[in-house]
Structures are given as C-alpha cells and as structure tokens.
Amino acid sequence: MKLMHVTSPLKGSVNIPGDKSISHRSIMFGAIAEGTTTIHGFLKSADCLSTIGCFRDMGIEIEEDGDTVLVHGKGLNGLSAPDHVLDCGNSGTTTRIISGILAGQTFETTLNGDNSIQKRPMRRVIEPLQEMGADIESVRDNGCAPLKIRPAKLHGTHITTNVASAQVKSAVLLAGLYADSETTLTEPALSRNHTEIMLKAFGADLTPGTEENPTVSIRPGKTLTAREINVPGDISSAAYFIGAGLIVPDSEVLIKNVGINPTRDGILTVFRAMGADITEENVREEAGEKTADLLVRFSNLKGTEIGGSVIPKLIDELPLIAVAATQAEGTTVIKDAAELKVKESDRIELTVKNLKAMGADIEATDDGMIIHGPTPLHHASIDTAKDHRIAMSFAVASLINDDVQPTDIQNSACVSISYPEFFRDLDSLKR
C-alpha cells in the first residue's frame, strides 16, 4: 500500500475495536465455564478468530453476530479431543495461553501455526508447565511450535519467571485450575493482568499480584460460571492514533472507549513524560477494567529514557513510540526491551532499518534503540515482514513524509491480525 503524507491536521474521532488480549481470554474462559458467556465488542481479527477455531475444534459451540459472540461453555472438563492439529495461525497468545488449558485435559493435542509461530519461543511456557508436571514438548525439539501436549497429573507449585509475560502467567494460572493444590507465580515485574481480572469475574479462587509484589496465586476446585463481558477498545490499537495526533501539526483526535488498565497504560505514561497533551475523558470502570476516551492534541515532544518496569506495559507500542521519538527534541533511549526481538518479527531490527530508510537518526542496541531528534522523514519502501505492529507504525510515519513520493508499506494486509479496519479509520481523520 502506498501512502501519501497529509497536508492538513488530523481531526475527528475514532472508535477503537475491542482489546485483543481480552477478546482471546473471553473465548478461552467462556469455553471452560459452565453456561453461555456473552461477549460484546469482540475483536474479529485473524488472531482472535484462531482462538475461536481452536475451541470449536474441541467441541465448543460459538455463535457470532457482528461483534457479539456467544460461547456455550462445557465446564473445566467439557472439551473434546480434536481430530486434527489445532491451528493457532499467527497468534502467539493463542498458542501460549491455550497450552495451560490443554495441559490439564485427558486427551492428547498438537498445537501449530504459520511460519512465524514456528519460529517464536515457546520454552518460556513449556518449562513452567513441565514444572507443574505437564507432558508438553516441542515436536522438533527447538523450543518452538508445533507443541505436543499429552494427559498428565498437574501439581501445584511455586514458579518464578525471568520475563514479565502475561501469556506465560496466564498459561500457568489456567493449568493451576487443574492442579492438585495451590499454584503461585512470581514475575520480575507485574505484566498485564487481564487474566486475573477475568478469572476472578468467572469465579476462580485467585489472589492477584501487585506492583510491589508481583506474585499471583490460584487454587483449584472452583467451577467457572459464564458471564457477560464488555470488551473495551484496545490501547495497543489506539496507540497509532495517539502517535499520529501528537506528531501531525495542529491535529486534535478523540479516541473513544480505550481500555486504560494500569498494567497496559505505559504508552500514556511515556508520552506524557515526553510532553504529550493527552486528556482522559468519560473515565469509567466495568468488571475491573478501566476505560476512557482520550483527547490527543499535537504536541512538541522531547526525548526521554524508556526502560525498567514500564516496558511490559507498552512492549507492543515501542515501534510506534520510536516513530514519534524521531520528531522529539533531544535523545530518546529505549532499553530493557530485548523481548522485541522475538515478537512476530525482530521489531528492533525492522524499526531501526525502516526508520533509517526514512532518514531518521536511530541506532539499534542489544535491548532497544537510541533515537536522536527531531529529524524530517522522507518516503521509503517499508519492510514489514508481515508484522502488523510494524505496518501500522510506519503508516503513522508516512503521515509526515516530507516529500512528494508516497511511502510504500509492503504486505500491508497483515494489519488484519489485530486491526482489520485500521487504514479505513486512519483515512477518516484526514481532511
């Protein structure tokens, strides 16, 4: 897709589609709950549809009516053996989290996905599940999918992880529902806590971690009960409109219904530290998830240092933050973000390569990048490696391309992984 720069401010409002993390979990938890779970605002992206497909293959009836989904759960032990390999598509969330549920089943399953999934690290979920007694292995013995999971007796234990990962935490907690005693997990920093919030809402006996003590525990024996879920807009999707509003001169953009869970709002913390004008309006809370409308105005940004405990709260937004940092006065340092190397692509390498191609003063480090600004950006051909976050980040960069040639976003259709209507919504703000 070829995108021209804009010649006028971005104006208007946009409704962000449902949160991807919450949409995945609502299907999974609904499937193993008793009764029918009704999900409003479900994100019908490729990744979330992969989760639906996996549970349908295990005998769960799931009805779709627009962005409302009904999951007819069969309880913790109601899943059926699939008659083929479960296809997780491009979804690392599906692959990792569902492993915890499958570890407690009485039938064998194999998880696989596309070429990207077959390269992404799965030892981080294999090893803690094995500590609990799970019979799970990488079929090719390379720490990646396909994964084979056989029936096994799970034991409650205390697990300590090296990486703050909500996917790993979620897999362990779900396996803990099938264990013989309490399971606890301690992270180096508190990762996003949608699983804890939602599992408690479904009736699980769970004690969440905190910023000061990122240890969560779950006790087996409780039946999960179906409930109604309203999925807030995804802040990781909202990020692109926040960034666009901040760097396109004189812009003013209202982004509606954005989930601002404190374990996910790192982008707001960082942008405000850079001098961003972002106002939260209509703040409310439903079932433990905080939501707001965000009014974003063009701002003169300044460089900052980004690292430490904020990284798990904005890991998916870092390529977009790097784009915005090219327009900030001074130096921005992103560190402690080596996790970017093992996402759908090596996002450090791709972000640096593509921003250099556009004329940015940026360099990669082992665990992040250093950006010196402000610098003008010009057109380039953007290698997305079919990574949706890279495609959307550089669509934002294209808005301020300072020459008459368009920016070419290669394989732009990959945005369907998380935000199928992204380009339509971006166009709606152009005047």
C-alpha positions as CSV (number, residue, x, y, z in Angstrom):
1,M,0.0,0.0,0.0
2,K,1.3,3.4,-1.0
3,L,0.5,6.2,1.5
4,M,1.0,10.0,0.9
5,H,1.8,12.5,3.6
6,V,-1.0,14.6,4.9
7,T,-1.2,18.4,4.2
8,S,-3.7,19.3,6.9
9,P,-4.2,18.4,10.6
10,L,-5.9,15.2,11.6
11,K,-9.3,15.9,13.0
12,G,-12.2,13.9,14.3
13,S,-12.9,10.8,16.4
14,V,-12.3,7.1,16.1
15,N,-13.9,4.1,17.8
16,I,-11.2,1.6,18.6
17,P,-12.0,-2.1,18.1
18,G,-12.1,-4.5,21.0
19,D,-9.0,-5.3,23.0
20,K,-7.2,-8.3,21.5
21,S,-5.9,-9.7,24.8
22,I,-9.3,-9.6,26.4
23,S,-11.1,-11.0,23.4
24,H,-8.8,-14.0,23.4
25,R,-9.3,-14.7,27.1
26,S,-13.1,-14.2,26.9
27,I,-13.3,-17.1,24.4
28,M,-11.0,-19.4,26.4
29,F,-12.6,-18.8,29.8
30,G,-16.1,-18.9,28.4
31,A,-15.3,-22.3,26.8
32,I,-14.3,-23.9,30.2
33,A,-17.0,-22.2,32.2
34,E,-20.5,-23.6,32.9
35,G,-23.2,-21.9,30.8
36,T,-23.3,-19.3,28.0
37,T,-20.9,-16.4,28.1
38,T,-22.0,-13.3,26.0
39,I,-19.2,-11.2,24.7
40,H,-19.9,-7.6,23.4
41,G,-17.2,-5.7,21.4
42,F,-15.3,-8.9,20.5
43,L,-12.3,-8.2,18.2
44,K,-12.9,-10.2,15.0
45,S,-9.2,-10.1,13.9
46,A,-7.3,-13.1,12.4
47,D,-5.6,-13.9,15.8
48,C,-8.8,-13.9,17.8
49,L,-10.6,-16.0,15.1
50,S,-7.8,-18.5,15.5
51,T,-8.7,-18.9,19.2
52,I,-12.4,-19.4,18.2
53,G,-11.4,-22.0,15.7
54,C,-9.3,-24.0,18.2
55,F,-12.2,-24.2,20.7
56,R,-14.8,-25.1,18.0
57,D,-12.4,-27.9,17.1
58,M,-12.7,-29.1,20.7
59,G,-16.5,-29.3,20.6
60,I,-17.4,-25.8,21.9
61,E,-20.4,-24.1,20.2
62,I,-19.6,-20.5,19.5
63,E,-22.1,-18.2,17.8
64,E,-21.0,-14.9,16.1
65,D,-23.3,-12.0,15.4
66,G,-21.3,-8.9,14.4
67,D,-19.0,-8.1,17.3
68,T,-21.2,-10.0,19.8
69,V,-20.1,-13.6,20.4
70,L,-21.9,-16.3,22.4
71,V,-19.7,-19.1,23.9
72,H,-21.6,-22.1,25.1
73,G,-19.2,-23.4,27.8
74,K,-19.0,-27.0,28.9
75,G,-17.0,-26.6,32.1
76,L,-13.4,-27.3,33.0
77,N,-13.6,-30.9,31.8
78,G,-16.0,-30.5,28.9
79,L,-13.6,-30.1,26.0
80,S,-13.4,-32.9,23.4
81,A,-10.3,-34.3,21.7
82,P,-9.9,-32.6,18.3
83,D,-9.5,-34.9,15.3
84,H,-6.6,-32.8,13.8
85,V,-3.8,-30.4,14.8
86,L,-5.1,-27.2,16.4
87,D,-4.2,-24.3,14.1
88,C,-3.2,-21.2,16.0
89,G,-2.4,-19.2,12.9
90,N,-0.2,-16.3,13.6
91,S,-1.3,-16.0,17.2
92,G,1.3,-16.4,19.9
93,T,-1.3,-15.5,22.5
94,T,-3.5,-18.4,21.4
95,T,-0.5,-20.8,21.3
96,R,0.9,-20.0,24.7
97,I,-2.3,-19.4,26.8
98,I,-4.2,-22.4,25.4
99,S,-1.3,-24.7,26.4
100,G,-2.2,-24.2,30.1
101,I,-5.8,-25.4,29.5
102,L,-4.6,-28.3,27.3
103,A,-2.1,-29.4,29.9
104,G,-5.0,-30.4,32.2
105,Q,-7.0,-32.3,29.7
106,T,-7.5,-36.1,29.4
107,F,-6.7,-36.2,25.7
108,E,-3.6,-35.5,23.5
109,T,-3.4,-32.4,21.3
110,T,-0.9,-30.8,19.0
111,L,-0.7,-27.0,18.5
112,N,0.8,-25.5,15.4
113,G,0.6,-22.3,13.4
114,D,2.1,-20.4,10.5
115,N,5.8,-20.0,9.7
116,S,6.1,-17.1,12.2
117,I,4.6,-19.1,15.1
118,Q,7.0,-22.0,14.2
119,K,9.9,-19.6,15.0
120,R,8.7,-17.9,18.1
121,P,10.0,-19.0,21.5
122,M,7.8,-21.4,23.4
123,R,10.2,-22.7,26.0
124,R,9.1,-19.9,28.3
125,V,5.7,-21.6,28.5
126,I,6.9,-25.2,28.1
127,E,9.3,-25.1,31.1
128,P,6.9,-23.8,33.8
129,L,4.2,-26.1,32.7
130,Q,6.7,-29.0,32.9
131,E,7.5,-27.9,36.4
132,M,3.8,-28.5,37.2
133,G,4.1,-32.0,35.8
134,A,2.7,-31.3,32.3
135,D,3.6,-33.6,29.4
136,I,4.4,-30.9,26.8
137,E,7.2,-30.9,24.3
138,S,8.4,-29.1,21.2
139,V,7.9,-31.7,18.4
140,R,11.1,-30.6,16.6
141,D,13.0,-30.1,19.9
142,N,13.8,-26.5,19.0
143,G,11.7,-24.8,21.7
144,C,9.1,-23.7,19.1
145,A,5.8,-25.0,17.7
146,P,4.5,-27.5,16.9
147,L,3.8,-28.4,20.5
148,K,2.5,-31.8,21.6
149,I,0.6,-32.0,24.9
150,R,-0.4,-35.3,26.4
151,P,-2.5,-36.0,29.5
152,A,-0.6,-35.7,32.8
153,K,-1.3,-35.1,36.5
154,L,-0.6,-31.5,37.4
155,H,0.8,-30.4,40.7
156,G,0.6,-27.0,42.4
157,T,4.0,-25.4,42.8
158,H,5.7,-22.0,43.0
159,I,7.1,-20.8,39.7
160,T,9.5,-17.8,39.2
161,T,9.8,-16.4,35.7
162,N,12.7,-14.4,34.2
163,V,10.4,-12.4,31.8
164,A,7.3,-10.5,32.8
165,S,4.9,-12.2,30.4
166,A,1.1,-12.2,30.7
167,Q,0.9,-15.1,28.3
168,V,3.2,-17.3,30.4
169,K,1.4,-16.2,33.6
170,S,-2.0,-17.0,32.0
171,A,-0.9,-20.5,30.9
172,V,0.3,-21.3,34.4
173,L,-2.8,-19.9,36.1
174,L,-5.1,-21.9,33.7
175,A,-3.1,-25.1,34.3
176,G,-3.5,-24.3,38.0
177,L,-7.2,-24.8,37.7
178,Y,-6.4,-28.5,37.0
179,A,-3.6,-28.9,39.6
180,D,-3.8,-30.8,42.9
181,S,-3.0,-27.8,45.1
182,E,-2.3,-24.1,45.0
183,T,-0.1,-22.7,42.2
184,T,1.8,-19.4,42.6
185,L,3.9,-17.5,40.1
186,T,6.3,-14.6,40.7
187,E,7.3,-12.3,37.8
188,P,10.2,-9.8,37.7
189,A,7.6,-7.1,37.2
190,L,3.8,-7.1,37.0
191,S,2.6,-7.9,33.5
192,R,-0.8,-7.1,32.1
193,N,-3.4,-8.5,34.4
194,H,-6.5,-9.2,32.2
195,T,-6.4,-12.9,33.1
196,E,-6.5,-12.3,36.8
197,I,-9.4,-9.8,36.5
198,M,-11.4,-12.0,34.2
199,L,-10.8,-15.3,36.0
200,K,-12.0,-13.8,39.3
201,A,-15.1,-12.5,37.5
202,F,-15.7,-16.1,36.3
203,G,-15.4,-17.3,39.9
204,A,-11.9,-18.6,40.2
205,D,-10.2,-18.6,43.6
206,L,-7.3,-16.3,42.8
207,T,-5.2,-13.8,44.6
208,P,-3.7,-11.2,42.1
209,G,-0.2,-9.8,42.3
210,T,0.6,-6.1,42.7
211,E,3.3,-3.7,41.5
212,E,5.1,-4.1,44.9
213,N,4.7,-7.9,45.0
214,P,4.1,-9.4,41.5
215,T,3.1,-12.8,42.8
216,V,-0.2,-14.3,41.8
217,S,-1.8,-17.5,43.2
218,I,-4.7,-19.7,42.2
219,R,-6.4,-22.6,43.9
220,P,-8.2,-25.4,42.1
221,G,-11.6,-26.7,42.9
222,K,-13.8,-23.8,41.8
223,T,-16.3,-24.1,39.0
224,L,-16.1,-21.2,36.5
225,T,-19.5,-19.7,35.8
226,A,-20.5,-17.9,32.5
227,R,-20.9,-14.2,32.5
228,E,-21.4,-11.2,30.2
229,I,-18.3,-9.4,29.1
230,N,-18.0,-5.9,27.5
231,V,-14.6,-5.7,25.8
232,P,-13.0,-2.2,25.9
233,G,-11.1,-0.8,23.0
234,D,-7.5,-2.0,22.6
235,I,-4.9,0.6,23.8
236,S,-2.3,-1.1,21.6
237,S,-4.5,-0.2,18.6
238,A,-5.3,3.2,20.0
239,A,-1.5,3.9,20.1
240,Y,-1.3,4.6,16.4
241,F,-3.9,7.3,16.6
242,I,-2.3,8.7,19.8
243,G,1.0,8.9,18.0
244,A,-0.5,10.4,14.8
245,G,-2.3,13.1,16.7
246,L,0.9,14.0,18.6
247,I,3.2,14.4,15.5
248,V,0.9,15.8,12.8
249,P,0.9,19.6,13.3
250,D,-2.3,21.1,14.7
251,S,-4.1,17.8,15.0
252,E,-6.8,17.0,17.5
253,V,-8.1,13.5,17.7
254,L,-10.7,11.9,20.1
255,I,-10.2,8.2,20.6
256,K,-13.2,6.6,22.1
257,N,-13.6,3.7,24.5
258,V,-10.0,2.9,25.2
259,G,-9.0,0.4,27.9
260,I,-6.6,2.1,30.2
261,N,-5.8,-0.8,32.6
262,P,-2.8,0.3,34.7
263,T,-0.8,-2.7,33.5
264,R,-1.3,-1.6,29.9
265,D,-1.1,2.2,30.0
266,G,2.6,2.6,29.7
267,I,2.3,4.5,26.4
268,L,0.3,7.2,28.2
269,T,3.0,7.5,30.9
270,V,5.8,7.7,28.4
271,F,4.1,10.1,26.0
272,R,3.2,12.4,28.9
273,A,6.8,12.3,30.1
274,M,7.7,13.5,26.5
275,G,5.3,16.4,26.9
276,A,2.2,15.0,25.2
277,D,-1.1,16.7,25.5
278,I,-3.4,13.7,26.3
279,T,-6.6,14.2,28.3
280,E,-8.7,11.3,29.7
281,E,-12.5,12.0,29.4
282,N,-15.5,9.9,30.4
283,V,-13.5,7.7,32.7
284,R,-15.4,4.6,33.9
285,E,-14.8,1.1,35.1
286,E,-16.6,-2.2,34.3
287,A,-15.8,-5.6,35.7
288,G,-12.5,-4.3,36.9
289,E,-11.3,-2.8,33.5
290,K,-10.8,0.9,33.4
291,T,-11.9,2.7,30.2
292,A,-11.8,6.3,28.9
293,D,-12.0,8.5,25.9
294,L,-8.6,10.0,25.0
295,L,-8.4,13.5,23.6
296,V,-5.0,13.9,21.9
297,R,-3.6,17.2,20.6
298,F,-0.4,17.9,18.6
299,S,2.5,18.4,21.0
300,N,6.1,19.5,20.9
301,L,7.7,16.3,22.2
302,K,11.0,16.0,24.0
303,G,13.3,12.9,24.3
304,T,13.2,10.6,27.3
305,E,14.5,7.3,28.6
306,I,12.2,4.3,28.5
307,G,13.1,1.2,30.4
308,G,12.6,-0.9,33.5
309,S,9.1,-1.8,34.9
310,V,7.3,0.3,32.3
311,I,8.4,-2.0,29.4
312,P,5.9,-4.8,30.0
313,K,3.2,-2.1,29.9
314,L,4.0,-0.9,26.4
315,I,6.0,-3.6,24.7
316,D,3.7,-3.7,21.6
317,E,3.7,0.0,21.3
318,L,7.5,0.6,21.2
319,P,7.9,0.7,17.4
320,L,5.2,3.5,17.3
321,I,7.0,5.3,20.2
322,A,10.2,5.1,18.2
323,V,8.4,6.8,15.2
324,A,7.2,9.6,17.5
325,A,10.6,9.9,19.0
326,T,12.1,10.9,15.6
327,Q,10.0,14.1,16.0
328,A,11.0,14.8,19.6
329,E,13.6,17.3,20.7
330,G,16.7,15.5,22.0
331,T,17.6,11.9,22.5
332,T,15.2,9.1,23.3
333,V,16.6,5.8,24.7
334,I,14.6,2.6,24.7
335,K,16.2,-0.1,26.8
336,D,15.3,-3.4,28.6
337,A,13.2,-4.3,25.6
338,A,15.0,-7.4,24.2
339,E,11.6,-9.1,24.1
340,L,11.0,-7.1,20.9
341,K,13.4,-9.4,19.1
342,V,11.1,-12.4,19.5
343,K,7.7,-10.9,18.5
344,E,6.1,-11.6,15.1
345,S,9.4,-10.2,13.8
346,D,12.6,-8.8,15.2
347,R,11.0,-5.4,15.9
348,I,14.2,-3.7,17.0
349,E,15.9,-4.6,13.7
350,L,12.9,-3.7,11.5
351,T,12.1,-0.5,13.3
352,V,15.7,0.7,13.0
353,K,16.1,-0.4,9.4
354,N,12.9,1.2,8.2
355,L,13.3,4.5,10.1
356,K,16.9,4.8,8.8
357,A,15.5,4.3,5.3
358,M,13.2,7.2,6.0
359,G,16.1,9.4,7.2
360,A,15.9,9.1,10.9
361,D,18.9,9.3,13.2
362,I,18.5,6.0,15.0
363,E,20.7,3.1,16.1
364,A,19.9,-0.4,17.5
365,T,21.2,-1.7,20.8
366,D,21.1,-5.2,22.3
367,D,17.9,-4.4,24.1
368,G,16.4,-1.4,22.4
369,M,17.3,1.6,20.3
370,I,18.5,5.2,20.6
371,I,16.8,7.9,18.6
372,H,18.1,11.5,18.1
373,G,15.5,14.0,17.0
374,P,13.9,15.8,15.6
375,T,14.6,14.7,12.0
376,P,12.5,15.0,8.9
377,L,11.3,11.7,7.4
378,H,11.0,11.0,3.7
379,H,9.4,8.3,1.6
380,A,10.8,4.8,1.6
381,S,9.7,1.2,0.9
382,I,8.9,-0.3,4.3
383,D,9.7,-3.9,5.0
384,T,7.0,-5.1,7.4
385,A,8.0,-8.8,7.5
386,K,4.2,-9.2,7.6
387,D,4.2,-7.8,11.2
388,H,1.0,-5.8,11.9
389,R,2.7,-3.6,14.5
390,I,5.4,-2.5,12.1
391,A,2.9,-1.9,9.3
392,M,0.7,0.4,11.5
393,S,3.7,2.2,13.0
394,F,5.0,3.1,9.6
395,A,1.6,4.1,8.3
396,V,1.8,6.8,11.0
397,A,5.3,7.7,9.9
398,S,4.0,8.1,6.4
399,L,1.8,10.9,7.5
400,I,4.8,13.2,8.0
401,N,6.8,12.1,5.0
402,D,8.2,15.5,3.8
403,D,8.4,14.8,0.1
404,V,6.0,14.2,-2.7
405,Q,6.6,10.5,-3.1
406,P,4.4,8.0,-1.2
407,T,5.6,5.7,1.5
408,D,5.2,2.1,0.3
409,I,4.0,-0.2,3.2
410,Q,4.8,-3.7,2.0
411,N,2.4,-6.6,2.9
412,S,0.0,-4.0,4.5
413,A,-2.8,-6.6,4.7
414,C,-1.1,-8.0,7.8
415,V,-2.9,-5.4,9.9
416,S,-5.9,-7.8,9.8
417,I,-4.0,-9.8,12.5
418,S,-5.1,-7.2,15.1
419,Y,-7.0,-4.3,13.4
420,P,-8.7,-5.2,10.1
421,E,-10.2,-1.7,9.6
422,F,-7.1,0.3,10.5
423,F,-6.5,2.0,7.2
424,R,-10.2,3.0,6.9
425,D,-10.1,4.5,10.4
426,L,-6.9,6.4,9.7
427,D,-8.3,7.8,6.5
428,S,-11.4,9.0,8.4
429,L,-9.2,11.5,10.3
430,K,-7.6,13.0,7.1
431,R,-9.2,16.3,5.9
